[in-house]
Structures are given as C-alpha cells and as structure tokens.
Amino acid sequence: MTTSGARHGTPATLEQPPATAMLRLVITGSVDDGKSTLIGRLLYDSKQILTDQLEALRAASERRNGEHGLDLSLLTDGLRAEREQGITIDVAYRYFQTPHRKFIIADTPGHERYTRNMVTGASTADLAVILIDARKGVVEQTRRHAFIASLLGIRHLAVCVNKMDLVDYSEARFEQVEQEFREFCARLESTDVTFIPVSAVHGENVVDRSEHMPWYQGPGLLYHLEHVHISSDRNLIDCRFPVQWVIRPGPGAGPDGGAAGPGSGPGGGAGSRAGPSGPDYRGYAGPDYRGYAGQIAAGVFRSGDPVVVLPSGEETRIASVDTSDGGVAEACAPMSVTLRLDDDLDISRGDMICRPHNRPTVDRHLEAIVCWMTDDPIVAGGVYAIKHTTRTARAVIEEVRYRIDVNTLHRDASASQLGLNDIGRIRLRTTVPMIFDEYRRNRTTGSFILIDEATNATAGAGMIIEAHMARPDGEQVTWDARHLERGTRWALLGQRGATVWMTGLPAAGKSTIAAALEERIARDGYRAYRLDGDNLRHGLNSDLGFDPGDRAENIRRVSHVASLFADSGTIAIVSAISPYAVDRQLARSVHALREL
C-alpha cells in the first residue's frame, strides 16, 4: 500500500526529553490487514524516521511500485521474501520514543503458518494492537491472535479497525465489527479493550485525528499508547530472584583488582570469575566478595529483608543490593542486580531467592499450555531439555491432555499429539524440581521453553497453568478417617454442621448480615463461625489477586475451608463475592462430595 506524499518535511531524529516509561507492544492481525503499514505510518507521522532511512524508503518504494509515493510497509518488511510476497514472515522490531513514553514495537506475521513467530513477538508485550480489515471483519486469524494474546497474559488490547476509507468511513460498519469482536473477546481474559477506527494508508486516527470520522470521539492510536496505564500490571508482591550467576573475585582481586561485581553476570557474558577486562567495582569488591547476580522477576528487594533460598529452604537476610553503579537501597523488576547475603550459603545457578512467607512452588510435575513450534509433533513419552528462568533440566512428556481449537476455543480431548503451530495442554515431569508460579500470576517464573536435544532448536513455548494438579499417583493421597466419627461428634455437640453461603455485589450488606446471623446463632447456643472473603484475603488468600483466575481460586479455597468447618459440626457462614454460577456450583460440589 502506498501513500500520496509526505505530509511534512524530511523527518529526522528529534531531541526529546527522557521518556518516563517503556511500553512493549505487538502488532497482530490477519494477512494484508495493514500491520506493517500501520507501524510505518506511526513512525513517519511522529517524525521517527532518519533522513537516510527515508531516502532508502523512497528508493525501495519506486522500485516496487513504479511511482513516487511512499510504501510505508517496507520500513518493517525486512526479509527479501517478505518484500517479494508483500507479507510479514519474521518478527520485526522497531524502537522509538515520544516525550511521554519509550516504545518497542514487534511486527508479527499474520499467516497461520507463522503463528510460532507471533508467539515469539508477543511473549514480552504489555499491549497488543489487533488490526481488523473493516471490509472483512473478524476472521480466523483475528480470533487466533486475540486468543494467543490473552493466553500470553496480555491484559491490554487496542483493536484498530483499519481501512475505514474503503468503507466510506461508515460508523455503522465500525460498530458492527466492534460488536463482532466483543462477542468473541468476552470469553478471553483480556480486561482492557479499546476500539479505534483508523486508515493507516492515509494516517487517520494513527497520530493525527481524522476529519472524515467526526462521529469518533475517542483517542488516536498514538495518544492511547502514550497514556495506557500498565504500571499496575507489574507484580510487586511476589519477590522472585532467579540466580543467574555467582559473583566471586578473580585473580588479583582487591581494591585495584579486576573483581567480578554486580552486573557482570546478567547480560555481561562474563563467567563466575571476571578477569581484568571485567567491570571495575572499586569501593566494595574485595577478595571476600560473594554475590548472586540475576534479573529480578517480580517484587521488590531491600537491604535487610529476610529471604529464603529455594530449593534448599535455607533462610538468611539481604546484606546489600548492588549494581554496577554501586549499592542501592532497593531494586524491583526487571532490574539486573547482585544480592549479597548475611550468610554463606550453598547457592548456584538456577536457585531462586524469595520471601520466607511467600514462596513459589517447587515441584517436578507441571501442567502447561504449550504452543508447538517444530514439524515433529509432541507426543507422550517425548524427552526434551527444558529451560525455565535460569534452570535447565530434562523433561518427559507424560500426557497430551487436549488440543485447543483457537477459532471456537473448544478442547479436542481426542488429540494425542500437537503439531506445528498447535496449542494445547500437556502434563510433563522434570528430572530436577522446578521453582515456579502459575503463568497468570507471573509471566517470568510461569513460562518455559522445550528444546530439541538433537538440534538445539526451540520446540515449544509453555505457560504453567497449574502449580498443583491431580497426578497419576494421586490415589496414594487418601482422606485420613482416623478421627471421631461425624455422627458421633454432631451428637456430642448437639447440632449438625452446615454451610450458609451469602453472595452479592460489593457493599450489598453481605458481611453485615453474616455478622448479625453469627451473633444470633451463637446467642441461641449453637456453634457458628463467619468466613468473610475480605478477612481470608489477609491470610490464606493473601497471594491471590482479582483477575478471573484468582477469583475462582479464592472461591475454591473458601469452599474447602467451609466444608471442614461444617464437617466439624460448626455452622460456617460464608460471605464472599461469587458472581459466577460455576464457582457457586463448585462450592456445592465440594460439600456434596463429603455428603454435607
């Protein structure tokens, strides 16, 4: 696609004040929806193209189109095959900044054949821009990319209905496409969805507002990208520090020596003993220096904080948080730092430092959603190398649970294998314990890759969805019935146990009624106890957030606790926001299973 001509003078790199935050975004959509053109327009209209790049773009546009217009898609279609076919194949990255924010853009392929490339580009994104051709509406690849974005934990979607100029800037058509996408998106977990009508080829509602769509009063694309709120997406609660390297001084270390120091491990390519060419950390690096380098995966680490090292379980405190610029009072994700500890512990690459009362799961059994990236299918019994944070081990595929039809989101439980670009759920076992969180809680500690040991090729990308699951040997875990029989206990207490479940909207009065009911029952001489949802989040459920998955887990835990109270002969009074019928049914089934 081409543009008529430059809308301003020769663009050049602008002197801009430092941007305050970084936004990683991925551009997705079906083939020929205009992804590369949109990126080109975004860069061109915001004056982010260097003079020599502009001249090269003009020359390439003339060779391809035989005219003097600019083909902005050529800015990111870098492979020869891409330019010949006019499509995106590989993932192309562009970097730019405005006075408000820095950006890293990933231009991903639209064709189903290159779904694995799209997963690669979207794996680190904070926001996904999904392009929809206004003429075609929501197509198969639109649904596929929206599902993958949701699967990868991307909470923010900017849906750009492109080529509005080809439908006469019709408001009715825009609303029709919006409704069509909302119906599909309702089944996904992306919580922030913004719709913007654009014409990338003419630059309307990309950087500058459109004069042809006065009916649209929302933000332009660049304005939305500059102001979308992502800081709350970071997990600052769960402190996770995968150890990448043990920093020890090299030969001749000392005030004037070449001691390895903070930062020589992460990203520095140095070994555990840096030589004289390594960074100079005069002032605190000495012959007794011992630190643990890595990139913080989540949370905030401060000097003096109590920590535990997994998988050993040894506890200590942080002596200092060091960087190549010296010590800092605190550090948070995604900073690369070196932690020094009060005690000399046996810590090596692959271990994880976290808080004693907020630990990840340590286990060899994982259940995960994987996107398969090689021609050789994944089947039960397959053996691969697994790379998870800084730990590498071998993994055996125990079972392929099902394959997901991304168009309907239905599960094909009859599938016994996953082929190239397939997405499905698997169960695997590792040779050494992995230290992980569920992916929806932490994208870094909840993800892994599987590697073909014969070719060293990345075979699949996985997202851990369950930290605790039913295992083949689960029948060995049985209910301990060596206690007072329920009927006898109830007879001795003079009452039967039961659970009263109160649900409703926030501030509807659940807790007030539950407290009054508890007091009335107690004054009548019966045992009752109120399980308030907010109170439980201070202890048992303090590790849960408020996304749909965490809300469901909250109800599951409360259900089991209430059933134990009821079994003991106590009347459990639960007051919890439980708006979903499936969660309330779970509570009933937990009690029914134990005949309560």
DRENMISE-687539 format. One line per field, with one value per residue (C-alpha): chain; x, y, z. Coordinates in steps of 0.2 Angstrom, whole numbers, always signed. Example, Ala and Ser with C-alpha at 12.3 -4.5 7.8 and 13.67 -1.06 7.14 Angstrom:
chaine = [A; A]
X = [+62; +68]
Y = [-22; -5]
Z = [+39; +36]
END
This chain:
chaine = [A; A; A; A; A; A; A; A; A; A; A; A; A; A; A; A; A; A; A; A; A; A; A; A; A; A; A; A; A; A; A; A; A; A; A; A; A; A; A; A; A; A; A; A; A; A; A; A; A; A; A; A; A; A; A; A; A; A; A; A; A; A; A; A; A; A; A; A; A; A; A; A; A; A; A; A; A; A; A; A; A; A; A; A; A; A; A; A; A; A; A; A; A; A; A; A; A; A; A; A; A; A; A; A; A; A; A; A; A; A; A; A; A; A; A; A; A; A; A; A; A; A; A; A; A; A; A; A; A; A; A; A; A; A; A; A; A; A; A; A; A; A; A; A; A; A; A; A; A; A; A; A; A; A; A; A; A; A; A; A; A; A; A; A; A; A; A; A; A; A; A; A; A; A; A; A; A; A; A; A; A; A; A; A; A; A; A; A; A; A; A; A; A; A; A; A; A; A; A; A; A; A; A; A; A; A; A; A; A; A; A; A; A; A; A; A; A; A; A; A; A; A; A; A; A; A; A; A; A; A; A; A; A; A; A; A; A; A; A; A; A; A; A; A; A; A; A; A; A; A; A; A; A; A; A; A; A; A; A; A; A; A; A; A; A; A; A; A; A; A; A; A; A; A; A; A; A; A; A; A; A; A; A; A; A; A; A; A; A; A; A; A; A; A; A; A; A; A; A; A; A; A; A; A; A; A; A; A; A; A; A; A; A; A; A; A; A; A; A; A; A; A; A; A; A; A; A; A; A; A; A; A; A; A; A; A; A; A; A; A; A; A; A; A; A; A; A; A; A; A; A; A; A; A; A; A; A; A; A; A; A; A; A; A; A; A; A; A; A; A; A; A; A; A; A; A; A; A; A; A; A; A; A; A; A; A; A; A; A; A; A; A; A; A; A; A; A; A; A; A; A; A; A; A; A; A; A; A; A; A; A; A; A; A; A; A; A; A; A; A; A; A; A; A; A; A; A; A; A; A; A; A; A; A; A; A; A; A; A; A; A; A; A; A; A; A; A; A; A; A; A; A; A; A; A; A; A; A; A; A; A; A; A; A; A; A; A; A; A; A; A; A; A; A; A; A; A; A; A; A; A; A; A; A; A; A; A; A; A; A; A; A; A; A; A; A; A; A; A; A; A; A; A; A; A; A; A; A; A; A; A; A; A; A; A; A; A; A; A; A; A; A; A; A; A; A; A; A; A; A; A; A; A; A; A; A; A; A; A; A; A; A; A; A; A; A; A; A; A; A; A; A; A; A; A; A; A; A; A; A; A; A; A; A; A; A; A; A; A; A; A; A; A; A; A; A; A; A; A; A; A; A; A; A; A; A; A; A; A; A; A; A; A; A; A; A]
X = [+0; +6; +4; +1; +16; +25; +14; +28; +47; +60; +59; +74; +78; +71; +79; +66; +66; +68; +53; +46; +41; +43; +29; +31; +18; +15; +5; -6; -19; -23; -13; -14; -24; -10; +1; +17; +9; +2; +19; +27; +13; +16; +34; +33; +19; +28; +44; +54; +62; +80; +84; +94; +81; +68; +79; +81; +62; +58; +70; +63; +45; +49; +57; +42; +28; +35; +28; +34; +23; +30; +26; +27; +26; +43; +50; +47; +46; +65; +66; +68; +54; +43; +45; +43; +26; +21; +18; +27; +36; +48; +46; +52; +56; +56; +61; +56; +51; +40; +40; +28; +35; +48; +41; +47; +36; +35; +28; +22; +16; -2; -2; -7; +9; +19; +9; +25; +33; +18; +20; +38; +34; +20; +29; +35; +22; +12; -1; -7; -13; -25; -29; -45; -49; -66; -72; -68; -72; -67; -58; -50; -33; -41; -48; -32; -21; -33; -33; -14; -13; -25; -16; +1; -6; -8; -21; -22; -29; -31; -42; -39; -52; -41; -45; -60; -58; -63; -80; -83; -79; -95; -99; -112; -98; -86; -99; -103; -85; -84; -99; -92; -75; -83; -94; -78; -67; -80; -73; -55; -46; -40; -48; -44; -50; -51; -58; -51; -56; -41; -34; -16; -13; -19; -14; -31; -33; -15; -5; -17; -36; -47; -58; -68; -74; -81; -93; -77; -73; -60; -41; -30; -19; -3; -11; -19; -2; +6; -6; -12; -9; +2; +12; -1; +2; +19; +19; +27; +20; +29; +48; +56; +75; +82; +100; +109; +127; +138; +149; +167; +183; +195; +214; +222; +205; +205; +203; +214; +210; +198; +185; +169; +155; +137; +131; +145; +134; +117; +119; +138; +143; +156; +160; +159; +176; +179; +196; +205; +194; +178; +170; +178; +169; +182; +175; +166; +173; +186; +194; +179; +165; +152; +136; +122; +118; +102; +87; +73; +57; +45; +43; +55; +71; +79; +94; +89; +75; +73; +74; +74; +84; +75; +75; +86; +75; +89; +84; +95; +94; +100; +116; +116; +108; +122; +123; +137; +135; +136; +124; +106; +93; +80; +78; +62; +58; +65; +82; +98; +107; +118; +112; +124; +118; +122; +127; +137; +125; +127; +118; +121; +114; +95; +91; +79; +79; +62; +52; +50; +31; +28; +36; +34; +30; +45; +40; +44; +26; +20; +4; +5; -2; +11; +12; +22; +35; +43; +37; +40; +24; +24; +18; +18; +35; +45; +60; +66; +78; +68; +74; +64; +71; +89; +87; +89; +84; +77; +58; +47; +30; +18; +2; -5; -22; -30; -28; -37; -47; -42; -57; -70; -60; -66; -55; -51; -48; -46; -29; -14; -1; +2; +9; +17; +8; -4; -9; -14; -12; +1; +7; +26; +39; +56; +72; +75; +62; +57; +54; +38; +22; +7; +9; -6; +2; +20; +24; +43; +43; +27; +35; +47; +54; +56; +72; +75; +91; +96; +95; +95; +80; +66; +52; +39; +34; +25; +14; +12; -7; -7; +5; -4; -13; -20; -6; -6; -1; -15; -24; -10; -16; -31; -43; -37; -53; -44; -54; -71; -85; -95; -112; -105; -96; -113; -122; -110; -111; -130; -130; -127; -113; -118; -113; -123; -116; -120; -116; -119; -111; -99; -106; -123; -123; -116; -104; -116; -130; -117; -111; -128; -133; -117; -121; -139; -135; -121; -133; -146; -132; -125; -108; -106; -91; -91; -79; -78; -70; -60; -53; -47; -38; -27; -20; -25; -28; -16; -7; -22; -26; -43; -42; -55; -42; -38; -56; -60; -46; -52; -69; -61; -51; -65; -76; -64; -62; -80; -83; -70; -79; -96; -88; -83; -101; -99; -111; -100; -107; -98; -99; -90; -92; -95; -104; -101; -113; -98; -89; -105; -108; -90; -94; -109; -100; -86; -99; -109; -93; -92; -111; -113]
Y = [+0; +17; +35; +50; +60; +67; +77; +87; +90; +77; +68; +67; +61; +73; +79; +73; +74; +57; +46; +41; +23; +9; +1; -16; -19; -31; -28; -43; -46; -56; -56; -39; -31; -17; -21; -15; +0; +5; +4; +14; +27; +28; +31; +43; +54; +55; +60; +45; +41; +46; +55; +41; +29; +40; +41; +22; +20; +31; +21; +5; +11; +17; +0; -9; +2; +12; +28; +42; +38; +30; +12; +13; -6; -8; +0; -16; -29; -33; -50; -52; -65; -53; -39; -51; -58; -41; -50; -51; -68; -65; -54; -36; -24; -5; +6; +24; +37; +52; +64; +53; +36; +24; +10; -7; -12; -30; -33; -51; -61; -64; -80; -96; -104; -92; -92; -98; -81; -72; -80; -75; -57; -56; -66; -50; -37; -27; -22; -30; -20; -31; -25; -29; -25; -15; -24; -42; -40; -53; -68; -84; -76; -61; -74; -84; -69; -62; -79; -80; -63; -67; -84; -75; -64; -48; -38; -23; -24; -9; -15; -5; -7; -2; +3; +14; +24; +8; +8; +26; +29; +21; +22; +8; -4; +1; -3; -20; -25; -19; -30; -45; -44; -41; -57; -67; -57; -60; -77; -71; -64; -48; -35; -18; -17; -1; +1; +14; +16; +20; +22; +18; +22; +39; +42; +44; +42; +35; +50; +64; +64; +60; +74; +60; +52; +66; +53; +45; +55; +43; +44; +42; +26; +35; +45; +29; +20; +35; +35; +17; +13; -3; +1; -9; -24; -27; -40; -31; -43; -60; -57; -69; -68; -82; -84; -82; -81; -82; -67; -71; -61; -66; -67; -52; -46; -32; -13; -12; -29; -35; -42; -48; -37; -34; -34; -45; -60; -54; -48; -46; -63; -65; -81; -83; -76; -60; -56; -39; -34; -35; -20; -11; -11; -2; +3; -13; -28; -37; -54; -59; -53; -65; -60; -68; -60; -60; -51; -48; -57; -50; -40; -28; -32; -21; -22; -31; -41; -59; -71; -90; -99; -112; -127; -129; -119; -110; -93; -78; -59; -47; -39; -27; -24; -20; -13; -8; +10; +5; -1; +4; +4; -6; -14; -20; -30; -30; -23; -34; -33; -43; -48; -51; -61; -61; -79; -90; -102; -116; -106; -110; -105; -110; -107; -94; -81; -76; -71; -84; -82; -80; -95; -101; -120; -132; -147; -159; -161; -147; -144; -131; -124; -125; -118; -131; -124; -138; -150; -165; -167; -168; -185; -194; -201; -187; -181; -163; -151; -138; -120; -112; -95; -99; -118; -131; -149; -163; -166; -181; -178; -188; -184; -173; -168; -159; -148; -131; -125; -107; -102; -109; -111; -129; -143; -158; -171; -185; -177; -187; -176; -157; -152; -136; -121; -131; -125; -137; -143; -156; -164; -166; -172; -165; -173; -160; -149; -133; -117; -109; -99; -100; -90; -79; -74; -72; -72; -75; -89; -96; -99; -111; -117; -135; -138; -152; -160; -167; -150; -137; -129; -122; -135; -127; -112; -116; -107; -116; -116; -126; -127; -141; -154; -172; -184; -202; -207; -196; -212; -213; -197; -203; -195; -199; -205; -210; -197; -196; -201; -187; -193; -196; -178; -170; -179; -174; -156; -156; -149; -153; -144; -134; -120; -104; -96; -77; -69; -52; -36; -26; -16; -25; -29; -47; -45; -36; -49; -63; -55; -52; -70; -77; -67; -73; -91; -90; -82; -96; -108; -115; -115; -104; -95; -82; -84; -67; -65; -50; -57; -73; -62; -56; -73; -89; -80; -66; -72; -70; -55; -50; -57; -70; -85; -79; -75; -93; -100; -89; -97; -114; -112; -104; -119; -132; -122; -120; -139; -143; -131; -140; -157; -152; -148; -129; -119; -110; -93; -88; -70; -68; -60; -75; -69; -84; -99; -111; -105; -107; -124; -129; -124; -135; -150; -148; -151; -164; -174; -176; -178; -161]
Z = [+0; -4; +2; -9; -2; +13; +24; +31; +28; +29; +46; +57; +74; +87; +103; +116; +134; +143; +142; +159; +155; +142; +133; +123; +111; +97; +81; +76; +63; +48; +31; +22; +36; +36; +51; +43; +35; +52; +60; +46; +47; +66; +64; +49; +56; +73; +64; +70; +53; +50; +34; +26; +31; +22; +6; +6; +8; -6; -17; -12; -15; -33; -37; -30; -36; -50; -43; -31; -16; +0; +4; +22; +25; +18; +34; +44; +30; +30; +23; +4; +4; +14; +1; -14; -7; +2; +18; +35; +39; +53; +68; +65; +80; +79; +93; +96; +109; +112; +126; +136; +133; +125; +114; +107; +93; +87; +70; +69; +54; +51; +42; +52; +46; +56; +72; +82; +76; +83; +99; +100; +97; +109; +123; +131; +126; +138; +125; +109; +94; +84; +66; +58; +40; +40; +24; +31; +49; +62; +53; +59; +62; +71; +84; +84; +88; +101; +110; +109; +117; +131; +133; +135; +148; +138; +148; +136; +118; +106; +92; +76; +63; +48; +30; +35; +19; +9; +18; +16; +35; +40; +58; +57; +49; +63; +77; +68; +68; +86; +92; +82; +91; +108; +107; +105; +117; +131; +133; +135; +150; +142; +153; +144; +126; +116; +99; +86; +68; +58; +40; +41; +22; +25; +43; +50; +69; +70; +75; +69; +71; +56; +48; +40; +56; +67; +75; +84; +99; +107; +107; +92; +92; +97; +111; +118; +118; +127; +141; +143; +162; +163; +179; +190; +179; +187; +201; +216; +229; +225; +227; +214; +210; +199; +202; +186; +191; +207; +208; +215; +214; +201; +202; +210; +217; +229; +228; +212; +205; +192; +204; +196; +203; +201; +183; +176; +176; +169; +151; +153; +146; +160; +169; +188; +189; +179; +173; +172; +157; +168; +176; +190; +206; +217; +234; +239; +228; +238; +240; +251; +240; +236; +227; +217; +201; +191; +185; +197; +190; +202; +218; +227; +236; +250; +261; +277; +270; +276; +262; +258; +245; +236; +233; +249; +260; +270; +277; +279; +276; +262; +266; +251; +234; +222; +204; +193; +199; +217; +231; +231; +244; +235; +217; +208; +192; +179; +186; +185; +201; +213; +230; +244; +259; +278; +277; +266; +259; +245; +231; +212; +196; +194; +213; +217; +231; +238; +254; +268; +269; +250; +241; +223; +220; +220; +210; +196; +190; +178; +168; +155; +139; +125; +108; +97; +85; +76; +62; +73; +84; +103; +110; +126; +130; +121; +130; +129; +138; +147; +151; +165; +171; +174; +177; +164; +165; +155; +154; +149; +142; +152; +143; +129; +138; +123; +108; +108; +93; +93; +82; +94; +110; +111; +118; +107; +120; +107; +101; +106; +99; +94; +78; +71; +77; +88; +105; +119; +136; +142; +158; +160; +173; +175; +181; +194; +204; +195; +205; +198; +199; +188; +172; +175; +191; +185; +166; +170; +183; +175; +157; +150; +133; +127; +117; +105; +112; +94; +85; +100; +91; +102; +100; +111; +122; +138; +151; +168; +172; +187; +201; +210; +200; +201; +197; +191; +209; +217; +223; +236; +244; +254; +267; +284; +293; +309; +320; +329; +318; +311; +318; +335; +335; +330; +343; +357; +351; +350; +332; +314; +304; +288; +277; +274; +258; +255; +239; +231; +224; +234; +248; +246; +265; +265; +279; +290; +288; +291; +307; +313; +309; +318; +333; +334; +331; +345; +357; +354; +360; +344; +337; +321; +313; +299; +285; +277; +260; +264; +280; +272; +259; +274; +277; +267; +251; +253; +237; +226; +215; +207; +190; +185; +188; +206; +210; +205; +216; +230; +230; +228; +244; +254; +249; +256; +272; +274; +272; +285; +297; +293; +295; +312; +317; +316; +306; +293; +287; +271; +264; +248; +231; +220; +204; +193; +193; +190; +206; +217; +209; +214; +232; +232; +224; +237; +251; +241; +239; +258; +260; +268]
END
